[in-house]
Amino acid sequence: MSAGLLGRLVGIRAVVLGDLMLDEYLFGSATRISPEAPVMVVRQERTAHVPGGAANVARNIVALGGRASILGVAGDDEPADRLASELESEGIEARGIVRDGTRTTTRKTRVVADHSHQVLRIDHEDDAPVSAAIEARLRSEVDAHLPEADVLVLSDYLKGALTPSVAEHAVRTARATGVPVIVNPKPRSLAQYAGATLVSLNRAEVTGALDLWKPLEDADAEEAGRALRARLGVDVLLVTLGESGLLAVGGETLRVRAPRVEVYDTAGAGDTVIAAVALGWAAVGFRAEVFELAAQAAARVVQHVGVAVPTAEDLAALRGAPR
C-alpha cells in the first residue's frame, strides 16, 4: 500500500524548523600510513557540500515530492551563504533562515577514503541557546510561514535553535491552527514538545528518555512508547528500531518491518523517516502505509554513502514495491 501513497505526497507544503548544518565531504584515496604518526594519509580528490540537520529533512521532503520552507539559524559567514545557495538550488525556500553574526554556522567536515570509508569527522559549531532577540525572530518566522503549511516538522539536534520558547510557541501555534506537528527531538529536550502530534525517537533515545538500565529490547518497545506518549501528551510516539523496523504507538499500535538491505551508511536515515512520516501524515493521517513508506525510503537511503536523500531511482523502486 505504501507505494501508492507516494503520488499523494506531491505538492504537500511542509515548514521545517530546527538546527541547520552544512555537511562537507573531503573525498580521496588512502595512499599510505603517515611517517609522522600512525594515521592514514588521504590524497584529496574532490570536495562536496550538502545541507544537513534540519536542512536535510527539508531536502528529503522535496525528494519525496513535497514542498519545503526551512526556518532556523545560521552564522553570518561563508558556510551559511553556501548552505542557503545549496538549499535554493534544490527548490527549498530559505528566506526563513535567521542570520546571527555572533555564531558560527554548524559544519561537519568528513574525510572519506576510497569512496566509502569515513576516516575522520571535524565539527565546527556553537551549540549554546540562541539569544532572546533571535528567539523572537524565529517565533515571527513561524507565525509568517504556518498559514500556508500542511505540516510542521521540528528537527532538534540540540544546536541551540529550538529553545523551549521557540519550540513551545511552534507547537502551540500549529496545533491551534490545525497544522500537525511532527517532531524529531533528543531526550534532553523532550519536555518542550508536549502536545505535538507525533514524536519520533530511536532505540537509544528511548532508552535514555526512560533512564533504562539496559538498551531497549524489541519486546519492550510498545510499553516504553506508551509510557512516553502518556508523559508527553502526544498523539503518537514513534520508535525507530533499526533493522527491526518502526513501532508507532497511538490509539492503536502499528508495527512495520524494515526491508532487509546491505547498509553502507546510516547517516541521515532518521531525517528520511521523519520527512516521509510528515508528508504521509499530512496526506492520510495515522495509517500503516505512512510508516511502511518511511521504512522503505530509509532502507533505500542507507544504501548510499554519506547523508543522502531518496534518488529518482529509489523512488522508482518504491513505486514498484509490493503492495
PyMOL commands that set and color helices and strands:
alter all, ss='L'
color gray80, all
select helices_A, chain A and resi 2-9+54-63+78-89+132-148+164-176+187-193+203-209+218-232+242-244+269-284+288-301+312-319
alter helices_A, ss='H'
color red, helices_A
select strands_A, chain A and resi 13-18+20-33+40-53+67-75+93-100+107-113+117-124+151-155+181-184+198-202+236-240+246-249+253-256
alter strands_A, ss='S'
color yellow, strands_A
deselect
rebuild
show_as cartoon
